[in-house]
Amino acid sequence: MLDQLLPPPVRTAMAFTDDPDEACYPGEESLIATAAPNRRREILTARRCAREALLALGHAPAAILRGATREPLWPTGVAGSITHCAGFRAAAVARTSEITSVGIDAEPHAPLPPRVLGSVTTPADLTVLDRLAVSHPETCWDRLLFSAKESIYKAWFPVTGRWLGFEDASLTIDPEAGTFTGHILIDGPLTELRGRFTVSQGLILTAVCLDRPVR
């Protein structure tokens, strides 16, 4: 599923279930120290996916900790992203010599809670959602927009080191091509980020990949 959204230099790994008896990988104990049981299993499985993807890239297994803003800390020379939601965990990694940054996100294919929609959209986004709801009503476009912005942020942050709020990007979405473009509304080295999406098996998956250096 993710392989369809990302270029060949990116390696991915996915899981649809957890191993309830899986032990914590050495060095990652702090990630689950205060986590509830379900959250603990999500984290362990997602980190296992990350190591599987790293192995496919030729990297030895390693603990993957979090940075100050909870971003995954990858081995030197690796760009990557992790996502998990109900029934799905995944990771994507690439060599920074080939890919500048990558962001992935998974969400259940269900409408966003009404109280959330207003906090993640710009006026331009609402116009896009209204149009798509008429032309392609089978897709939960509000949730897809949310997921796309999550992927955009995950690709943005490693390049800029800066926060990007939901209100700091507006989206255009091409439902036929399965693509989206995030138009960045704040100053920075990136003015737009392009991504791809798919809706399958009750999930929305989005991915953004920067395949060349940002100047």
N, C-alpha and C positions, 0 to 999 in steps of 0.2 A: 504493500500500500504506500509506504513512504518512499520506496524506491522510485515509484512513478512520479513523484513530485520533486526529486532532487537529482542533480547531475551525477555522472558516474564516479567522480573523485570522492563523493560522500559515501560513507559506509553506515548502514543502519542496522538496528536490532530492535525487535518488538516482542511483547508478551501480552497475552490476553488473560492469563491467570497468574496467581501467586503461589509460591510454595509456603504453606503455613509453618513449616519447620525450618525454613532457610535461616542460617546463622548470619549474623552481621559480619560483613567483610572487615578484617582487621584495619583499624584506623578510622572507621566511619561511625564509631559508637556515638559520637556527639550528635550525629544527624538524627538519631532516633531516641535519644535519652529521655525526651519528654513527650514522644509521639504516642497517640492512641494506637491500639493494635492494628486497625485497618490502615491507618496512615503509615505505621511502621512497615507493613508488608508492601505498600505502594513504593516506599522509598527504597527498600531493599531490592525489589524487582527492577525498578527503574535503573538503579546503580548497576545491577547485574547486566542489564541491557547495554549500558554504557561500556562496561568492560568487554562484552562480546563484540561491540562495534569497534572498540579500540584494538582488540585482537585481530579483527579482519583487516585493520589498517597496519598491522605489524607491530603494535605496541604491547608490551607486557602488562598484565593486570596491575592495577594500582588503586589505592583509595582515592575517591573523588569527593573532595570536601566542598564547602561553600565559602564564597567570598563575603565581603561586608554587606552586599545587597542581595545575598542568597543565590548568587549565580554560581554554577558549577565551576570548579577550578580544574582545568584540564592540564595534562602534561605539556611541557614546553613543545611548541611546534604543532599543537593540535587546536583546532576550532571545533566547537561542539554545542549541542543543545539536548536537553532532556525534557520529557513531558510525561505526565500520567493523569488519567482521569478514571472514572468508574469503568472497569473492564478492559483497560488498555494502558500499557506502559511502553515507552520507546525512547531511543537515543539515536542521535546522528552525529558523526564525527568526520573530520577531514584534516588533511595536512594544511597548515597555513601557507605553505609554499604553493598550494593549488587553489585553496578557498580562503577568502578573508574572514568570513563569518557565516554562521548558519543558525537559523531559528526554526524550531518546530513546535507545534501545539496540537493537542487533541482535546476534543470536547464531545459530550453526548449530543446527538442530533435531536435537540429539543429547544423550544423557545427560551430565551433569556427571561428571568423573572422581570416583571414590569419595572420594578424599582431600580433594577440594574441598568436598563437600557439607556436612560437619560444620562447616566454617569459615564458611559463609554462611547457616546456618539457626539459628533458635531452636527450643526444644522445641515451641512452638505451630506453627511452620512444618512440622515433621516430621509432625505430626498431619494438617495440611492435605494434605501430599504423599501420605501413606498413603491418605487417603480418595479423592483424585483418581486415584491409580494404579489403584484398583479401579473407579471409576465411569467414567473416561475414559482407558483405558490407551494410547490411540493418541498421546497427547501426552507429550513429555518435560517434565513439570512441574517437575522440579528445575532444569533449564536455564531454563525460563520464569521461575521464582521468582528466580533469579540475575539475569536480565535486568531484571525488574521492579524489583529493588532498585537496580540501576545507574541506571535511569531516575529512580527516586525520589531518589537522591542528587544527580543532575544538576539536578533541579528544586529540591531543598532548599538546596544550597550557595549559589546566588546570593542567596537570601532571607536566610539566616542567617549566612553566612560561616563556618560551623562544619562540622567533619568529622561524618559519619554512618556508623558502621560497619555491617556486615551484621547484627551482633547487636543493633543499636539500632533495628531495625524488624522487626515480624512481619507476615505477609501473610495476608489472606483473598482467595480467588480464586473468581470466579463463571464457570465454564467455559461456561455457556450464553450469558451476556451478553457474554463476552469482556472482562471488567473485573476489576480487582484494587484492593484498598485496603491501603496501608501504614500500619500502626498504629505511631506513633513512640513509642519506649520511653524517651526521654530528654527532659529539660525543654527547652522552646523555644517559638517562636511558632506552630509547626505541630504538631498532634496526630495528623493523618492526611493522607495524600495519595492521591488516587484516580487510577487510570490505566486504559488500555485495551491490549489485546494482539491480535495475530493470528499465526497460523502458516500460512505460505504459501511455496511454492517452496523448501522445505528450510530456511527461516529462521523464527526467532522474532523478532518486532518488538514492542517495548513503548514506551509513551509516557505521560508525565505532564505535565499542563498546569495551571498555576495562573492562573485568569482574573480574579482580583480581588486587590486589595492585601491584604497580611497586616498585621494590627494587633496 
